[in-house]
Amino acid sequence: MSLLKSMLPITIIATLFTSCNSIKTTTYWVNSVKTECSSGAGKMMCLQVYKGTDVDKAIWSSFYAPIEGFDFEFGYFQKIEVTETQLDPKNVPADASSIKYKLVKVMEKIKDPKMILNDIWSVTTIKGEPVTNAPKTPSIEIDISKMQISGNDGCNNFTGKIKNLTARNITLGPLASTRKMCPDMTVSMQFNKALNESVSYKQEELKLTFLNANGEETLSLKKID
């Protein structure tokens, strides 16, 4: 009996030590948008997180598990402190995370400057020249949550992926478009050439300007939505 009594405190201490070791605190940046991801339960909208310090240089990773107590806010980066508790794998379903995440506190919240692009824009000038003689005024719609660009070039509809987007720069992937022939394709061809040359942007109130690699204006647009 005395042996059991002497072993009991040791057992309790060992259990507490193991329990403490299974919990750690981590800091994450949470992206301003969710993205579609695939999990064991099928497709879902996931948070994106980054463990670095410079959110402007973040390389985002999909985060599949819920974070207890955390409220996602579209359009804002949030720096959060989270506890991670290792669960007993025997008690975790096959399609669930073996780690429980719980919010400790929101450390910082920053409005994502890229959100100014998330709208529908009408083209006013191409290479500084007003748009005239087009069957339809060219327009662009940017969906940051899907990293997608779409619109009309003055004749044909187009769509494509945004490969990279920062607070100043934009890189577009290949664009797919319909192949309708309009009586005058001049504006359509000028627009597509200008859009493909665009690598950066600036925004002032309701005006958006795309620029080429030399900093020259390619497209000027106004918000219409």
C-alpha positions in Angstrom: 0.0 0.0 0.0 2.8 2.4 0.9 4.4 1.7 -2.5 1.1 2.6 -4.3 0.9 5.8 -2.2 4.4 6.8 -3.1 3.8 6.2 -6.8 0.5 8.1 -7.0 2.0 11.6 -6.9 4.5 10.6 -9.5 1.7 9.3 -11.8 -0.2 12.6 -11.3 2.8 14.7 -12.1 3.6 12.6 -15.2 0.0 13.0 -16.4 0.1 16.7 -15.9 3.5 17.0 -17.6 2.2 15.1 -20.6 -1.0 17.2 -20.7 1.0 20.4 -20.7 3.3 19.2 -23.4 0.2 18.5 -25.6 -0.8 22.1 -25.6 1.2 24.9 -27.3 0.6 28.5 -28.4 1.0 29.6 -32.0 0.6 32.9 -33.8 -1.0 33.1 -37.2 -1.9 35.7 -39.8 -5.3 34.9 -41.3 -5.9 36.1 -44.8 -8.7 38.6 -45.7 -10.5 36.0 -47.9 -11.4 32.4 -47.7 -10.7 30.1 -50.6 -12.2 26.8 -51.9 -10.4 23.7 -50.7 -11.0 20.0 -50.7 -11.2 17.9 -47.6 -12.4 14.4 -46.6 -15.9 15.8 -46.4 -15.7 17.3 -50.0 -15.2 20.9 -51.1 -15.5 23.7 -48.6 -14.4 27.3 -48.0 -11.2 27.4 -45.9 -9.3 30.0 -44.0 -5.8 30.8 -45.3 -3.0 31.2 -42.7 0.6 32.3 -42.6 3.1 31.9 -39.7 5.5 34.5 -40.8 5.8 38.1 -39.6 5.5 40.2 -42.9 1.9 39.8 -44.2 2.9 41.7 -47.4 5.1 38.7 -48.3 2.8 36.0 -47.0 2.7 32.6 -48.7 -0.8 31.4 -47.6 -1.7 27.8 -46.7 -5.2 26.4 -46.5 -6.4 25.8 -42.9 -9.0 23.0 -42.7 -9.9 22.9 -39.0 -12.1 25.4 -37.1 -10.7 27.8 -34.6 -12.9 28.0 -31.6 -13.8 31.6 -30.7 -12.4 33.1 -33.9 -14.6 35.3 -36.2 -13.4 35.6 -39.8 -13.9 39.1 -41.2 -13.9 39.5 -45.0 -11.5 42.1 -46.2 -9.2 42.2 -43.1 -6.0 40.5 -42.2 -6.0 39.3 -38.6 -3.0 38.4 -36.5 -4.2 35.9 -33.9 -2.8 33.9 -31.0 -4.1 30.3 -30.8 -3.7 27.4 -28.5 -3.2 24.0 -30.2 -4.2 21.0 -28.2 -3.2 17.5 -29.4 -6.1 15.2 -29.1 -6.1 11.4 -28.6 -6.1 10.0 -32.2 -8.3 7.2 -31.0 -11.1 9.7 -30.2 -10.8 11.7 -33.5 -12.9 10.8 -36.6 -10.8 9.9 -39.7 -11.8 13.1 -41.6 -11.2 15.5 -38.6 -8.1 17.3 -37.3 -6.2 15.6 -34.4 -5.5 19.1 -33.1 -8.0 21.4 -31.4 -7.5 25.1 -32.1 -8.8 27.8 -29.8 -8.4 31.6 -30.1 -6.5 33.3 -27.3 -6.7 36.8 -28.6 -6.7 38.9 -31.8 -3.4 40.7 -31.7 -3.8 42.9 -34.8 -6.3 43.6 -37.6 -5.5 45.4 -40.9 -7.7 46.3 -43.8 -6.5 44.5 -46.9 -5.6 47.3 -49.4 -6.2 44.9 -52.3 -10.0 45.0 -51.6 -10.3 48.2 -53.6 -10.1 46.0 -56.7 -12.9 43.7 -55.7 -15.6 45.3 -57.9 -16.8 45.9 -61.4 -14.9 48.5 -63.5 -15.7 50.3 -66.8 -12.8 51.2 -69.1 -12.6 54.9 -69.8 -9.3 55.1 -71.7 -6.9 52.7 -73.3 -3.3 54.0 -73.5 -4.6 57.4 -72.6 -7.1 57.5 -75.5 -10.9 57.6 -74.8 -12.9 54.5 -75.7 -15.0 55.2 -78.8 -16.6 53.2 -81.6 -16.9 50.0 -79.6 -20.1 47.9 -79.8 -19.9 47.8 -76.0 -17.7 49.6 -73.4 -15.0 47.2 -72.2 -15.4 46.3 -68.5 -13.5 44.2 -65.9 -14.8 42.4 -62.8 -12.3 41.3 -60.2 -13.2 38.7 -57.6 -10.4 38.4 -55.1 -11.9 35.5 -53.1 -11.6 33.4 -56.3 -8.5 35.2 -57.6 -10.4 35.6 -60.9 -10.8 38.4 -63.5 -13.6 38.5 -66.0 -15.4 40.9 -68.2 -16.0 42.1 -71.8 -13.4 43.5 -74.1 -15.9 45.5 -76.1 -16.9 42.5 -78.2 -16.1 39.2 -76.5 -16.5 38.0 -72.9 -13.3 36.8 -71.2 -12.2 35.1 -68.0 -9.0 34.1 -66.4 -7.1 33.6 -63.1 -5.1 36.2 -61.2 -1.8 34.4 -60.6 -0.4 37.0 -58.1 -1.8 40.1 -56.4 -0.1 42.5 -54.0 -1.0 46.0 -52.8 0.7 47.3 -56.0 1.3 44.5 -58.5 -0.9 42.2 -60.4 0.0 39.2 -62.6 -2.7 37.6 -64.8 -2.8 34.1 -66.1 -3.9 33.2 -69.7 -7.4 34.6 -70.5 -10.1 32.5 -72.2 -12.7 34.4 -74.3 -15.6 33.9 -76.7 -14.7 34.3 -80.4 -17.5 36.5 -81.7 -16.6 38.8 -84.6 -17.9 42.4 -84.3 -18.0 44.9 -87.1 -15.1 46.9 -85.6 -12.6 44.9 -83.5 -10.2 47.9 -83.0 -11.1 48.6 -79.4 -11.3 44.9 -78.5 -7.7 44.3 -79.8 -6.4 47.5 -78.1 -8.0 46.5 -74.8 -6.6 43.0 -74.8 -3.1 44.2 -75.7 -3.2 46.8 -72.9 -4.6 44.3 -70.3 -1.9 41.8 -71.1 0.8 44.5 -70.7 -0.5 45.5 -67.2 1.7 44.5 -64.3 0.7 47.0 -61.6 -2.1 49.3 -60.5 -3.0 52.4 -58.5 -6.4 53.6 -57.2 -7.7 57.0 -56.4 -11.2 57.2 -55.1 -13.4 55.6 -57.8 -10.7 55.5 -60.4 -8.5 52.5 -61.1 -5.4 52.7 -63.3 -3.3 49.8 -64.7 0.3 50.3 -65.6 2.9 48.5 -67.7 6.4 47.5 -66.6 7.7 51.0 -67.4 5.1 52.6 -65.2 3.1 53.8 -68.2 -0.7 53.9 -68.1 -2.3 51.0 -70.0 -6.0 51.2 -68.9 -8.0 53.7 -66.9 -11.2 52.5 -65.4 -14.1 53.8 -63.2 -16.1 51.9 -60.6 -19.6 51.1 -61.8 -20.9 48.7 -59.1 
